[in-house]
Amino acid sequence: MATQSAVVRGAALVLMASSLALAGCSSIPIIGGSRDAATSNAPAVGIGVNAYLWRASLDTLSFMPLTNADPWGGVINYDWYSDPAAPNERFKATVFILDTRLRADALNVAVVKQVRGADGQWTAAPVDPQTETDLENAILTRARQLNLADAR
């Protein structure tokens, strides 16, 4: 069980590191063009990612305990959350905002799940991929609402 937990932690670390590396490359124009036009729909605030996606991520996952939020790197980490209706399972989430534009591909949500065994120990469990997709869609919907509210 300890080995499986270590593998899950290692995989999560690799996912976060590679996402951060990709996010760092997103500010380099690869084939001509300028990034000025690409950032025109992002509000002018002092963060390095799209402010609508940032705010929507915080709003949508506000039910989970926040552990870390890096607005310049675009990473929001949430601590373990257990639904009172299912106390023997818990979830942890990390949101990656990869661009300054309000786009679906600028958002990535990674979820980790654990279940409590009969011995009381938490062990890693598979997460339904639809869970991450549903969270991403909820965040994108909220970001669109915020964007439309600012346009009025």
LUMDOBA-448720 format. One line per 2 residues: number of its first residue (from 1); for each residue z, y, x of N, C-alpha, C, O. Coordinates in Angstrom, 3 decimals, decimal comma. Each point is the difference from the previous one (the first is absolute). Last residue first. Layout:
BEGIN
NUM = Z/Y/X/Z/Y/X/Z/Y/X/Z/Y/X ~ ...
END
This chain:
BEGIN
152 = -19,348/44,132/-20,836/0,103/0,863/-1,199/0,444/1,379/0,338/0,135/0,840/-0,890 ~ -0,457/-4,560/4,009/-1,297/0,626/-0,253/0,056/0,962/-1,184/-0,889/0,838/-0,156
150 = 4,597/-3,625/1,519/-0,185/1,131/0,915/-1,292/0,760/-0,279/-0,099/1,192/0,289 ~ 1,031/-5,129/-2,731/0,999/1,012/-0,363/-0,131/1,233/0,895/0,190/1,123/-0,466
148 = -2,841/-4,921/1,418/-0,471/0,695/-1,204/0,967/1,096/-0,428/-0,429/1,058/-0,461 ~ 1,710/-3,788/4,072/-1,173/0,781/0,375/-0,515/0,796/-1,196/-0,313/1,184/0,131
146 = 3,789/-4,264/-0,847/0,485/1,155/0,762/-1,154/0,926/0,379/0,132/1,222/-0,069 ~ -1,230/-5,275/-2,028/0,716/0,870/-0,938/0,492/1,265/0,705/-0,128/1,102/-0,533
144 = -1,806/-4,455/3,172/-1,022/0,689/-0,796/0,649/0,957/-0,992/-0,489/1,111/-0,204 ~ 3,339/-3,857/2,677/-0,613/1,006/0,879/-1,078/0,785/-0,747/-0,114/1,215/0,164
142 = 2,132/-4,892/-2,348/0,935/1,129/0,091/-0,590/1,117/0,872/0,158/1,178/-0,318 ~ -2,598/-5,153/0,054/0,018/0,649/-1,316/0,902/1,223/0,019/-0,364/1,056/-0,519
140 = 0,300/-3,776/4,354/-1,246/0,763/-0,140/-0,073/0,730/-1,338/-0,472/1,135/-0,065 ~ 4,118/-4,039/0,824/0,099/1,169/0,882/-1,250/0,872/-0,144/0,102/1,224/-0,091
138 = -0,088/-5,306/-2,193/0,985/0,905/-0,607/0,142/1,276/0,825/0,100/1,094/-0,556 ~ -2,836/-4,534/2,268/-0,617/0,637/-1,170/0,954/0,974/-0,682/-0,422/1,065/-0,451
136 = 2,075/-3,642/4,060/-1,002/0,960/0,475/-0,640/0,739/-1,174/-0,176/1,217/0,052 ~ 3,111/-4,713/-1,101/0,729/1,148/0,551/-0,973/1,069/0,498/0,200/1,188/-0,250
134 = -2,054/-5,231/-1,258/0,587/0,744/-1,121/0,765/1,230/0,484/-0,084/1,066/-0,610 ~ -1,645/-4,028/3,853/-1,085/0,715/-0,676/0,538/0,841/-1,150/-0,413/1,146/-0,181
132 = 3,407/-3,999/2,414/-0,377/1,119/0,865/-1,098/0,840/-0,651/0,035/1,229/0,062 ~ 1,221/-5,114/-2,346/1,138/0,920/0,058/-0,348/1,230/0,830/0,243/1,130/-0,423
130 = -3,177/-4,870/0,123/-0,161/0,948/-1,098/1,137/1,020/-0,014/-0,179/1,118/-0,482 ~ 0,146/-4,882/3,466/-0,811/1,141/0,458/-0,199/1,059/-1,084/-0,211/1,173/0,308
128 = 4,519/-4,377/0,127/-1,254/-0,013/-0,739/-0,818/1,216/0,441/0,485/1,127/-0,104 ~ 3,069/-3,376/3,363/-0,126/1,089/-0,969/-1,351/-0,144/-0,686/-1,019/-0,201/0,660
126 = 4,516/-3,526/1,992/-1,302/0,664/-0,140/0,027/1,060/-1,100/0,672/-0,146/-1,021 ~ 3,735/-0,980/3,912/-0,778/-0,627/-1,064/-1,333/0,729/-0,117/-0,097/1,181/0,333
124 = 4,898/-1,817/3,116/-1,279/0,636/-0,332/-0,730/-0,811/-1,064/0,061/-1,229/-0,021 ~ 5,326/1,170/0,259/-1,133/-0,525/0,756/-1,280/0,669/-0,490/-0,100/0,419/-1,154
122 = 5,992/-0,098/1,007/-1,290/0,560/-0,396/-1,090/-0,587/0,881/0,153/-0,056/1,220 ~ 4,787/-2,199/-2,692/-0,796/0,624/1,060/-1,331/0,503/-0,567/-0,609/-0,643/-0,855
120 = 4,080/-1,950/-1,512/0,278/1,433/0,059/-0,794/0,744/1,054/0,133/1,217/0,128 ~ -0,319/-5,979/-1,668/1,024/0,233/1,023/0,340/1,483/0,163/0,858/0,350/0,809
118 = -4,300/-1,871/-3,747/1,274/-0,487/-0,530/1,140/0,231/0,983/1,158/0,121/-0,399 ~ -5,247/3,199/1,025/0,118/-1,431/-0,247/1,371/-0,356/-0,547/0,865/0,862/-0,158
116 = -3,979/3,764/-0,078/1,289/-0,537/0,427/0,060/-1,470/-0,396/-0,197/-0,363/-1,160 ~ -4,220/3,575/2,483/0,743/-0,635/-1,088/1,286/-0,578/0,575/0,053/-0,433/1,151
114 = -4,027/4,532/0,150/0,938/-1,047/0,398/0,664/-0,554/-1,252/0,197/0,709/-0,987 ~ -4,822/2,556/2,696/0,881/-0,574/-1,020/0,907/-1,045/0,637/-0,411/-0,741/0,892
112 = -3,011/5,354/0,265/0,623/-1,216/0,509/0,984/-0,471/-1,061/0,715/0,801/-0,601 ~ -5,321/2,729/0,941/1,235/-0,436/-0,649/0,460/-1,304/0,628/-0,806/-0,892/0,268
110 = -2,711/5,484/0,512/0,377/-1,340/0,457/1,361/-0,343/-0,597/0,949/0,778/0,101 ~ -5,306/2,911/-0,964/1,390/-0,362/-0,279/0,212/-1,436/0,461/-0,748/-0,900/-0,384
108 = -2,908/5,323/1,118/0,258/-1,427/0,172/1,483/-0,239/-0,239/0,846/0,680/0,581 ~ -5,112/3,409/-0,942/1,330/-0,478/-0,360/0,086/-1,505/0,197/-0,909/-0,742/-0,372
106 = -3,054/3,521/0,705/0,943/0,720/0,861/1,426/-0,486/-0,213/0,936/0,557/0,575 ~ -4,905/-1,905/-3,090/0,100/-0,703/1,281/0,897/0,728/1,006/0,133/-0,436/1,143
104 = -0,984/2,272/-5,503/0,672/-1,292/-0,154/0,159/-0,711/1,339/1,005/-0,675/0,225 ~ -1,128/6,055/-0,424/-0,938/-1,103/-0,188/0,788/-1,301/-0,094/1,092/-0,114/0,556
102 = -0,549/5,490/0,604/0,500/-0,755/-1,145/-1,046/-1,051/-0,358/-0,902/0,235/-0,804 ~ 1,731/1,904/5,879/-0,755/0,104/-1,252/0,650/-0,847/-1,085/0,649/-1,006/0,289
100 = 0,717/1,171/4,319/0,393/1,257/-0,638/-0,717/0,196/-1,328/0,299/0,939/-0,737 ~ 1,145/-5,817/3,094/-1,002/1,061/0,041/0,559/1,260/-0,654/1,021/-0,040/-0,686
98 = 1,223/-4,339/0,891/-0,861/-0,066/1,171/-0,982/1,153/0,147/-0,797/0,012/0,938 ~ 5,774/-1,995/-2,929/-1,004/0,964/-0,450/-0,861/0,294/1,216/0,477/0,541/0,998
96 = 3,115/-4,629/-2,553/-0,767/0,626/1,074/-1,024/0,933/-0,636/-0,833/-0,434/-0,796 ~ 5,766/-2,240/-0,577/-1,213/0,685/-0,447/-0,634/0,658/1,220/0,668/0,692/0,768
94 = 2,973/-4,967/-1,885/-0,418/1,039/0,935/-1,315/0,571/-0,509/-0,933/-0,740/-0,310 ~ 5,441/-2,481/-1,730/-1,371/0,522/0,011/-0,182/1,031/1,103/0,931/0,711/0,379
92 = 2,271/-5,184/-2,547/0,005/1,142/0,914/-1,450/0,470/0,080/-0,919/-0,818/0,006 ~ 4,207/-2,578/-3,477/-1,253/0,488/0,561/0,260/1,185/0,917/0,934/0,778/-0,198
90 = 1,652/-5,486/-2,338/0,023/1,406/0,387/-1,301/0,343/0,711/-0,683/-0,860/0,556 ~ 3,590/-3,144/-3,879/-1,168/0,389/0,784/0,089/1,493/0,291/0,543/0,778/-0,784
88 = 2,697/-3,088/-1,879/-0,214/-0,929/1,110/-1,312/0,240/0,738/-0,423/-0,835/0,800 ~ 2,049/3,258/-4,833/0,829/0,298/1,171/-0,208/-0,929/1,195/0,496/0,287/1,090
86 = -2,918/1,474/-5,624/-0,308/-1,114/0,909/0,791/0,188/1,292/-0,586/0,331/1,031 ~ 1,043/2,792/-4,564/-0,412/-1,142/-0,813/-0,312/-1,235/0,848/-0,044/-1,112/-0,526
84 = 1,170/5,375/2,493/1,174/-0,609/-0,630/-0,348/-1,221/-0,861/0,840/-0,878/-0,196 ~ -3,673/2,335/4,512/-0,006/0,320/-1,426/1,219/-0,674/-0,632/0,216/-1,192/0,217
82 = -0,659/2,721/4,981/0,086/-1,147/-0,907/0,023/0,509/-1,427/0,803/0,863/-0,354 ~ -2,285/0,963/5,664/0,307/0,318/-1,393/0,003/-1,300/-0,799/-0,934/-0,796/0,090
80 = 0,915/2,832/5,466/0,006/-1,077/-0,982/0,415/0,504/-1,371/0,930/0,795/-0,137 ~ -2,951/2,979/3,196/0,905/-1,111/0,277/-0,060/-1,012/-1,142/-0,707/0,195/-0,989
78 = -3,274/3,297/2,840/1,027/-0,191/-1,017/0,817/-1,235/0,348/-0,522/-0,975/0,541 ~ -3,073/4,774/2,001/0,656/-1,309/-0,035/1,091/-0,010/-1,057/0,807/0,924/-0,097
76 = -5,567/1,928/1,584/1,227/0,068/-0,790/0,558/-1,412/-0,085/-0,670/-0,908/-0,493 ~ -3,250/4,001/3,500/0,671/-1,272/-0,270/1,286/0,263/-0,774/0,807/0,848/0,380
74 = -4,195/2,286/1,840/-0,434/-0,563/-1,269/0,625/-1,333/-0,348/-0,629/-0,824/-0,664 ~ 1,049/4,230/4,454/-0,621/-1,299/0,244/-0,476/-0,677/-1,270/-0,799/-0,935/0,054
72 = 2,977/5,069/-0,328/-1,071/0,238/0,966/-0,721/-1,296/0,324/-1,207/0,009/0,241 ~ 5,054/0,112/-3,165/-1,152/0,664/-0,612/-1,144/0,281/0,971/-1,125/0,229/-0,445
70 = 5,209/-3,888/-0,040/-0,626/0,761/1,077/-1,259/0,679/-0,543/-1,058/-0,627/-0,051 ~ 5,875/-2,027/-1,629/-1,227/0,641/-0,471/-0,525/0,896/1,115/0,657/0,964/0,394
68 = 3,265/-5,207/-1,675/-0,648/0,864/0,975/-1,274/0,572/-0,616/-0,731/-0,694/-0,706 ~ 3,938/-1,856/-1,876/0,630/-0,105/1,317/-0,602/0,965/1,009/0,709/0,514/0,866
66 = 0,049/-1,197/-6,602/-0,855/0,530/1,064/0,732/-0,120/1,335/1,147/0,430/0,119 ~ -0,704/-3,338/-4,940/0,696/0,831/0,995/-0,948/0,391/1,142/-0,649/-0,857/0,600
64 = -1,185/0,011/-5,656/0,385/-0,762/1,194/0,727/0,922/0,976/-0,315/1,187/0,077 ~ -1,561/0,443/-4,149/1,031/-0,962/-0,389/0,483/-0,841/1,184/1,040/-0,654/-0,089
62 = -4,695/3,849/0,308/1,323/0,635/0,082/1,132/-0,932/-0,420/1,162/0,279/0,294 ~ -6,284/-0,572/0,189/0,953/-0,989/0,522/1,411/0,566/0,114/0,802/-0,488/0,796
60 = -4,360/3,207/-2,543/-0,237/-1,318/-0,584/1,032/-1,028/0,442/0,428/-0,832/-0,800 ~ -0,399/5,334/2,626/0,316/-0,031/-1,431/-0,059/-1,421/-0,558/0,918/-0,443/-0,690
58 = -2,236/1,190/5,185/1,443/0,216/-0,147/0,419/-0,082/-1,464/1,041/-0,576/-0,315 ~ -5,607/0,332/1,220/0,673/-1,181/0,553/1,508/0,118/-0,158/0,670/-0,953/-0,396
56 = -3,328/4,640/-0,807/-0,136/-1,085/-0,974/0,680/-1,279/0,487/0,578/-0,738/-0,797 ~ -0,828/4,468/3,712/0,933/0,268/-1,105/-0,025/-1,137/-1,021/1,044/-0,416/-0,503
54 = -4,149/0,108/4,043/1,365/-0,011/0,528/1,016/0,154/-1,132/0,925/-0,801/-0,132 ~ -5,517/1,241/-0,818/0,361/-1,403/0,223/1,441/-0,119/0,488/0,720/-0,923/-0,382
52 = -2,373/5,242/-0,093/0,084/-0,629/-1,319/0,383/-1,476/0,133/0,840/-0,497/-0,749 ~ -1,625/3,081/4,667/1,283/0,330/-0,631/0,146/-0,629/-1,379/1,113/-0,324/-0,413
50 = -3,885/-1,407/4,847/-0,252/0,617/-1,300/1,314/0,194/-0,744/0,742/-0,957/-0,220 ~ -0,197/0,951/5,428/-0,681/-0,893/-0,928/-0,244/0,734/-1,316/0,431/1,141/-0,167
48 = 2,121/0,593/3,995/-1,233/-0,511/0,574/-0,787/-0,924/-0,903/-0,981/-0,596/0,446 ~ 4,292/5,092/-1,508/0,101/-1,424/0,282/-1,355/-0,501/0,446/-1,014/0,648/-0,259
46 = 2,627/3,978/-1,482/0,219/-0,365/1,389/0,228/-1,473/0,236/0,910/-0,366/0,743 ~ -4,122/2,871/-4,580/1,422/-0,160/0,284/0,137/-0,510/1,422/-0,987/-0,390/0,623
44 = -2,942/1,669/-4,385/0,383/0,507/1,315/1,517/-0,062/0,150/0,714/0,909/-0,424 ~ -3,832/-4,323/-2,664/0,680/1,287/-0,011/0,458/0,400/1,398/0,273/-0,856/0,842
42 = -4,647/-2,127/-1,838/1,418/-0,182/0,302/0,678/1,365/-0,008/-0,503/0,944/0,609 ~ -4,252/-1,713/-1,145/0,730/-0,267/-1,231/1,472/-0,295/0,252/0,719/-0,365/-0,930
40 = -3,855/1,364/4,540/0,018/1,119/-0,937/0,776/-0,289/-1,277/0,487/0,941/-0,628 ~ -1,626/-3,562/4,834/1,381/0,331/-0,347/0,088/1,070/-1,074/1,094/0,472/-0,310
38 = -5,271/-2,073/2,131/0,722/-1,180/-0,473/1,415/0,331/-0,439/0,569/-0,720/-0,820 ~ -3,472/3,956/2,840/-0,416/-0,289/-1,367/0,798/-1,160/-0,576/0,262/-0,035/-1,202
36 = 0,503/1,146/5,736/0,414/1,089/-0,879/-0,358/-0,285/-1,454/0,828/0,208/-0,887 ~ -1,897/-2,888/4,887/1,088/-0,448/-0,856/0,421/1,097/-0,977/0,780/-0,269/-0,913
34 = -5,830/-0,567/3,056/1,254/0,697/0,235/1,049/-0,536/-0,942/-0,331/-0,442/-1,100 ~ -4,688/-1,438/3,452/0,762/0,538/-1,114/1,302/0,624/0,430/0,384/-0,034/1,169
32 = -2,775/-4,134/1,542/-0,301/1,360/-0,419/0,928/0,505/-1,083/0,980/-0,660/-0,345 ~ 0,080/-3,847/1,507/-1,435/0,263/0,056/-0,260/1,385/-0,564/-0,205/0,153/-1,204
30 = 4,789/-1,412/1,934/-0,728/-1,028/0,733/-1,480/0,358/0,150/-0,519/0,019/1,117 ~ 5,261/2,894/-1,560/-1,287/-0,166/-0,672/-0,875/-0,947/0,811/-0,335/0,298/1,147
28 = 5,765/-0,235/-1,389/-1,110/0,151/0,929/-1,310/-0,155/-0,770/-0,257/-1,072/-0,548 ~ 4,735/0,446/-1,241/-0,279/1,419/0,165/-1,160/0,261/0,951/-0,330/1,156/0,266
26 = 2,207/-5,564/-1,366/-0,710/0,573/-1,142/-0,318/1,476/0,166/-0,803/0,531/-0,768 ~ 3,364/-3,639/3,729/-1,424/0,173/0,278/-0,727/0,736/-1,109/-1,135/0,435/0,196
24 = 5,750/-1,593/-0,545/-0,153/0,954/1,091/-1,459/0,276/0,322/-0,345/1,091/0,454 ~ 1,502/-4,418/-3,602/0,236/1,335/-0,558/-0,178/1,067/1,072/-0,494/1,091/-0,286
22 = 0,272/-5,611/1,574/-1,182/0,398/-0,767/0,156/1,398/-0,575/-0,957/0,775/-0,024 ~ 4,641/-2,583/2,227/-1,070/0,219/0,965/-1,280/0,438/-0,708/-0,693/0,906/0,462
20 = 4,349/-2,143/-3,108/0,246/1,285/0,656/-1,096/0,316/1,009/-0,425/1,149/0,122 ~ 0,280/-5,320/-2,205/-0,288/1,060/-0,974/0,221/1,374/0,606/-0,779/0,923/-0,239
18 = 1,930/-4,702/2,797/-1,451/0,140/-0,101/-0,389/1,074/-1,009/-0,985/0,709/0,205 ~ 5,573/-1,691/0,305/-0,532/0,570/1,236/-1,511/0,195/-0,090/-0,522/1,034/0,418
16 = 2,762/-3,170/-4,032/0,349/1,419/0,087/-0,611/0,637/1,241/-0,528/1,110/-0,074 ~ -0,062/-5,753/-0,472/-0,698/0,734/-1,058/0,287/1,491/0,093/-0,917/0,815/-0,094
14 = 3,286/-3,676/2,959/-1,399/0,091/0,417/-0,805/0,789/-1,024/-0,838/0,822/0,371 ~ 5,285/-1,749/-1,461/-0,053/0,947/1,110/-1,437/0,192/0,478/-0,420/1,126/0,267
12 = 1,262/-4,390/-3,537/0,169/1,341/-0,571/-0,103/1,061/1,088/-0,598/1,055/-0,213 ~ 0,544/-5,543/1,550/-1,239/0,336/-0,700/0,078/1,398/-0,599/-0,975/0,750/0,043
10 = 4,854/-2,460/1,977/-1,035/0,254/1,001/-1,315/0,406/-0,640/-0,673/0,915/0,475 ~ 4,221/-2,259/-3,265/0,296/1,291/0,621/-1,065/0,367/1,025/-0,423/1,153/0,076
8 = 0,085/-5,377/-2,032/-0,270/1,034/-1,002/0,259/1,379/0,590/-0,797/0,917/-0,192 ~ 1,914/-4,585/2,841/-1,452/0,092/-0,127/-0,369/1,099/-0,993/-0,923/0,778/0,245
6 = 5,451/-1,851/0,266/-0,490/0,699/1,187/-1,514/0,179/-0,062/-0,521/1,033/0,420 ~ 2,569/-3,563/-3,782/0,379/1,405/-0,144/-0,513/0,812/1,182/-0,471/1,124/-0,173
4 = -0,067/-5,763/0,340/-0,880/0,567/-1,017/0,285/1,486/-0,190/-0,926/0,797/-0,148 ~ 3,755/-3,182/3,005/-1,318/0,139/0,599/-0,974/0,625/-0,989/-0,795/0,863/0,372
2 = 5,126/-1,945/-1,812/0,046/1,166/0,876/-1,361/0,234/0,639/-0,398/1,147/0,209 ~ 0,967/-4,958/-2,858/0,000/1,194/-0,823/0,000/1,251/0,862/-0,668/0,983/-0,323
END
